[in-house]
Amino acid sequence: MIYPKPINGYLFGLLLLIAGTSPVLAVDPPAIEAGGHLLIDVHTGHVLSENNADARLEPASLTKIMTAHLVFLEIEAGRIKLDDLVTISEKAWKMGGSRMFIEVGKQVTVKELLKGLIIQSGNDSAVALAEYVAGSEEAFAQLMNKEAARLGSTGTQFVNASGMPDPGHYTTPRDIALISRATILDHPDFYAWYAIKDYTYNGIKQNNRNGLLWKDATVDGVKTGHTEAAGYCLVASAARDGTRLMSVVMGTDSIDAREKASSELLNYGFRFFETRRILSAGAALQQVKIWKGDTEQVAVGVASDVYMTYPRGDKESLQAQLLLSSPIEAPVRAGQQLGTVVISLKGEKQKSVPLVSLAEVNEGSFFSRMTDAVMLWFE
């Protein structure tokens, strides 16, 4: 249903009437005993639950999500390859904590090191990859911080690639969610490795430390972490019925506690929220007036699919309003922004996206341009 609401002659509204079920009664999110937590929809970034999400906390091996992300970027840019051979340094070999048990002086492929990093949470593989990519772990940490800033992190500082304790090494649940979200959305093929339950290297088989991979078939990542100072941490992501959620739980007191908290958050999110595409790229939302052109109207829409996260059953409360702030004069390029789509839920603004022309409009004849100029003057 399209209805006009003129303001200065150039405001249009489009009411989205989407068939849906009856709204689900909302409840408060679960109370999580942790240093900080965050629950988001991965596709939209919409926050469903949070507490101390901006607190600076030690990430332990959650650090390796960024380490792997940087290696993925290097591979995708063609600067390194999965079958490249990495000579293991003494520093990497000497790393304590969780390891994949690489040997000093031996050559190991990038692919093997990545699997040791992701599945076995190897501190040794983290250092080996960092040295291969940047020459030293210290230089790699600089790349980590630059990438974290590019992704929008504001409370993060990395000083190593493994997450070993250091007073200057910290992040926040919100920042680690940004980094994990980039991994899922930007590297889907590599992200599938986070669901692998075990990996054998050098005759040593180790299980993935993410226990939810065995307890919940919808969980396919992401990463655990633990040190004495950081406590027990877990970033968990699951996909159900077209919706993907991610929980970040940091600073719990046991493995069971981090898994229980993560499951409660994910189950809450899937029970009471859903994410759907509400506007499709290239679909005409309205025909708008074009002045001084070789045609009088052009179809407008959005350049990319628009998704929304909303309380389950509330589809019919979504509304999109098309705003054109001034008369549109030819020429108009296909894809040119002509206004804004404002999306609201129950009357409250949720997001704005560009409204673009879906076709090209050239200038009209001299006579039509003069006629429109006169009409615009009266407008």
C-alpha positions in Angstrom: 0.0 0.0 0.0 1.5 3.3 -1.1 0.2 6.6 0.3 1.4 10.2 -0.4 2.2 12.5 2.5 3.4 15.7 0.8 5.9 18.0 2.6 7.3 20.6 0.3 5.8 18.4 -2.4 8.5 15.7 -2.0 7.8 13.3 0.8 6.5 9.8 0.0 5.6 7.0 2.4 5.6 3.3 1.7 3.9 1.1 4.2 5.3 -2.4 4.3 2.4 -4.9 5.0 4.1 -8.2 5.5 2.0 -11.2 6.5 3.2 -12.5 9.9 2.2 -14.5 12.9 0.9 -13.1 16.1 3.6 -11.2 18.1 5.5 -13.2 20.7 5.3 -11.8 24.2 8.7 -10.3 25.1 10.7 -11.3 28.2 13.8 -9.9 29.7 17.1 -11.4 28.5 18.8 -14.0 30.7 20.9 -12.8 33.6 24.5 -13.7 32.7 27.2 -14.1 35.3 30.3 -12.9 33.5 32.7 -10.0 33.2 30.8 -8.8 30.1 28.5 -10.2 27.4 26.9 -9.3 24.1 24.3 -10.9 21.9 23.9 -9.7 18.3 22.3 -10.7 15.0 25.3 -11.2 12.8 23.6 -10.1 9.5 22.3 -6.8 10.8 24.5 -6.1 13.8 21.4 -5.5 15.9 22.1 -5.9 19.7 19.7 -8.2 21.5 21.3 -8.3 24.9 24.4 -6.7 26.5 26.0 -6.1 29.9 29.4 -4.5 30.3 29.9 -4.8 26.6 32.4 -1.9 26.5 34.4 -3.1 29.5 38.1 -3.6 28.8 38.7 -7.3 29.5 41.5 -9.7 28.8 40.6 -11.8 25.7 42.9 -14.8 26.2 42.7 -17.0 23.0 39.8 -14.9 21.6 42.7 -12.9 20.3 43.2 -15.6 17.7 40.0 -14.6 16.0 41.8 -11.5 14.8 45.1 -13.4 14.1 43.2 -15.7 11.8 41.2 -12.9 10.2 44.4 -11.1 9.2 45.8 -14.3 7.7 42.6 -14.7 5.8 43.0 -11.2 4.4 46.5 -11.9 3.3 45.5 -15.1 1.5 42.5 -13.4 -0.2 44.8 -10.5 -1.3 47.2 -13.1 -2.9 50.1 -12.1 -0.7 50.4 -15.5 0.8 49.1 -19.0 -0.1 47.7 -21.9 1.9 50.5 -24.2 0.6 53.3 -21.7 1.5 55.9 -23.3 3.8 56.6 -21.6 7.1 59.9 -22.3 8.9 59.2 -22.6 12.6 61.2 -20.2 14.8 62.5 -21.0 18.3 60.1 -18.4 19.7 57.1 -20.1 18.2 58.3 -23.6 19.3 58.8 -22.4 22.9 55.3 -21.1 23.3 53.5 -22.5 26.3 49.8 -23.1 26.9 47.7 -24.6 24.2 49.8 -25.8 21.3 49.7 -27.8 18.0 53.2 -29.1 18.8 55.2 -27.8 15.8 58.9 -28.3 15.9 61.7 -25.7 15.7 63.3 -25.5 12.3 60.7 -27.6 10.5 58.6 -26.3 7.7 54.8 -26.3 8.1 52.2 -25.1 5.6 50.1 -22.0 6.2 47.0 -24.3 5.9 48.3 -26.6 8.7 49.1 -23.7 10.9 45.7 -22.1 10.4 44.0 -25.3 11.4 46.2 -25.6 14.4 45.3 -22.0 15.3 41.5 -22.4 14.8 40.8 -25.9 15.9 43.6 -26.6 18.4 44.0 -23.0 19.6 47.8 -23.3 19.2 49.8 -20.5 20.7 52.8 -21.8 18.7 50.9 -21.6 15.4 49.7 -18.1 16.2 53.3 -16.9 16.6 54.5 -18.8 13.5 51.8 -17.2 11.4 52.4 -13.7 12.8 56.1 -14.0 12.0 55.4 -15.2 8.5 52.9 -12.4 7.7 54.7 -9.5 9.3 58.3 -10.6 10.0 57.8 -10.4 13.8 55.0 -10.8 16.3 55.4 -7.2 17.3 54.9 -6.0 13.8 51.9 -8.3 13.4 50.4 -6.8 16.6 50.5 -3.4 14.9 48.6 -4.8 11.9 46.1 -6.3 14.4 45.5 -2.9 16.0 45.1 -1.1 12.6 42.6 -3.7 11.4 40.7 -3.5 14.7 40.4 0.3 14.3 39.3 -0.1 10.7 36.5 -2.4 11.8 35.3 0.2 14.4 36.9 -1.2 17.6 37.4 1.5 20.1 38.4 -0.4 23.3 41.0 -2.8 22.0 44.8 -3.0 22.1 46.7 -6.1 21.0 50.3 -6.7 21.9 50.6 -10.3 20.7 49.0 -12.8 18.4 48.1 -15.6 20.8 46.4 -13.8 23.7 49.0 -14.6 26.3 48.5 -12.4 29.4 49.9 -8.8 29.2 48.8 -5.7 31.0 48.6 -3.8 27.6 46.6 -6.6 25.9 42.8 -6.1 26.1 39.5 -5.8 24.2 35.8 -5.6 24.9 32.9 -7.9 24.2 31.6 -5.4 21.6 35.0 -5.2 19.8 35.5 -8.9 19.7 32.0 -9.2 18.3 33.0 -6.8 15.5 36.0 -8.9 14.7 34.1 -12.1 14.8 31.3 -10.7 12.7 33.9 -9.7 10.0 35.2 -13.3 10.0 31.8 -14.8 9.5 30.6 -12.3 6.8 33.9 -11.6 5.0 35.4 -15.1 5.0 32.6 -17.7 4.8 34.8 -20.4 3.4 37.4 -20.1 6.1 34.7 -19.6 8.8 33.6 -23.2 8.1 36.9 -24.3 9.7 35.6 -23.1 13.0 33.0 -25.9 13.0 35.7 -28.7 12.7 35.6 -30.7 15.9 39.1 -32.1 15.9 42.5 -31.9 14.1 45.5 -34.2 14.1 49.0 -32.8 13.5 52.2 -34.6 14.0 50.3 -37.7 15.2 48.6 -35.7 18.0 44.8 -35.5 17.8 43.2 -32.6 19.7 39.5 -31.7 20.0 38.1 -28.2 19.4 37.6 -26.6 22.8 34.2 -25.2 21.8 32.0 -27.7 23.6 28.8 -26.3 22.1 29.8 -27.9 18.7 28.8 -31.2 20.3 25.8 -30.0 22.3 24.0 -27.8 19.7 23.9 -28.8 16.0 23.2 -25.2 15.0 26.4 -23.9 16.5 29.3 -23.7 14.1 31.9 -21.5 15.8 33.6 -19.4 16.9 36.3 -19.6 19.6 37.1 -20.2 23.2 39.6 -18.5 25.5 41.0 -19.0 29.0 43.7 -17.7 31.3 43.7 -17.3 35.0 43.2 -13.5 34.7 40.7 -13.6 31.8 38.5 -16.4 33.1 36.6 -18.6 30.7 35.5 -16.9 27.5 33.5 -18.0 24.5 32.3 -16.5 21.2 29.5 -18.7 19.9 27.6 -18.4 16.7 24.6 -20.4 15.4 22.2 -20.3 12.5 18.5 -21.3 12.7 15.8 -20.7 10.2 17.6 -18.1 8.2 18.8 -16.1 11.3 22.4 -16.1 12.5 23.1 -14.9 16.0 26.4 -14.5 17.9 27.0 -14.4 21.6 30.2 -13.1 23.3 30.7 -14.2 26.9 33.9 -13.1 28.7 35.1 -13.7 32.3 33.0 -16.6 33.5 34.4 -19.0 36.2 34.3 -22.3 34.4 33.9 -24.1 31.1 30.4 -25.1 32.0 29.5 -21.5 32.9 30.6 -20.1 29.6 28.8 -22.8 27.6 25.6 -22.4 29.7 25.6 -18.6 29.4 26.2 -18.8 25.6 23.4 -21.3 25.1 21.0 -19.2 27.2 21.7 -16.1 25.2 21.4 -17.8 21.8 18.2 -19.6 22.8 16.7 -16.3 24.0 17.6 -14.5 20.8 16.2 -17.2 18.5 13.0 -17.6 20.6 12.1 -13.9 20.7 13.7 -12.3 17.6 14.0 -12.9 13.9 15.8 -11.3 11.0 14.3 -11.1 7.5 14.9 -9.2 4.2 12.4 -6.4 4.1 13.6 -4.6 0.9 15.1 -6.3 -2.1 17.9 -4.7 -4.2 16.6 -3.4 -7.6 12.9 -3.8 -6.7 10.9 -0.7 -7.6 9.4 1.0 -4.5 8.0 4.1 -6.2 7.9 6.0 -9.4 9.1 9.6 -8.8 8.8 12.7 -10.9 11.9 13.7 -13.0 12.1 17.3 -14.2 13.8 18.3 -17.5 14.3 14.7 -18.6 13.5 12.6 -21.6 11.0 10.7 -19.4 8.7 12.1 -16.7 9.3 9.4 -14.1 11.9 7.0 -12.8 11.7 4.0 -10.5 13.5 4.2 -7.2 14.6 1.5 -4.8 17.6 0.3 -2.8 21.0 -0.8 -4.2 21.4 -3.7 -1.7 19.1 -6.0 0.1 17.9 -4.5 3.5 17.5 -6.8 6.5 15.9 -6.0 9.8 16.0 -7.7 13.2 12.8 -7.4 15.1 10.7 -9.1 17.8 9.3 -12.4 16.5 5.9 -11.9 15.0 6.2 -8.1 14.6 6.6 -8.0 10.8 3.4 -6.0 10.4 4.8 -3.2 12.6 7.6 -2.4 10.1 7.2 0.7 8.0 9.5 2.2 5.4 9.2 5.8 4.3 10.8 7.2 1.2 12.1 10.8 1.6 13.0 13.0 -1.4 14.3 16.4 -0.2 14.2 18.4 -3.4 13.0 18.3 -7.0 15.0 15.8 -9.1 16.3 17.2 -12.4 17.8 15.2 -15.3 20.3 13.9 -16.0 20.1 11.1 -13.5 22.5 8.2 -13.4 21.4 4.6 -12.6 22.3 4.0 -9.0 22.4 7.8 -8.1 21.1 8.6 -4.6 17.9 10.5 -4.9 16.8 10.4 -1.2 16.6 8.1 1.8 14.5 5.2 3.0 13.7 5.6 6.7 12.7 2.3 8.4 10.7 2.3 11.6 9.3 -0.3 13.9 6.2 0.7 15.8 6.8 4.3 14.9 10.4 4.4 16.1 13.2 5.0 13.6 15.5 2.0 13.3 17.8 2.8 10.3 18.1 4.8 7.2 19.4 3.6 3.8 20.0 5.4 0.5 17.2 5.6 -2.0 18.6 5.3 -5.5 17.5 5.6 -9.1 16.9 2.2 -10.8 17.4 3.6 -14.3 19.2 6.3 -16.2 17.3 9.5 -17.3 18.8 11.8 -19.9 18.1 15.4 -20.5 14.9 16.1 -22.4 14.5 18.4 -25.5 15.1 22.1 -25.2 11.3 22.8 -25.2 10.6 20.2 -22.5 13.4 21.6 -20.3 12.1 25.2 -20.7 8.5 24.1 -19.9 9.7 22.3 -16.8 11.8 25.2 -15.7 8.7 27.4 -15.8 6.7 24.8 -13.9 9.4 24.5 -11.3 9.4 28.2 -10.8 5.7 28.1 -9.9 6.4 25.0 -7.6 
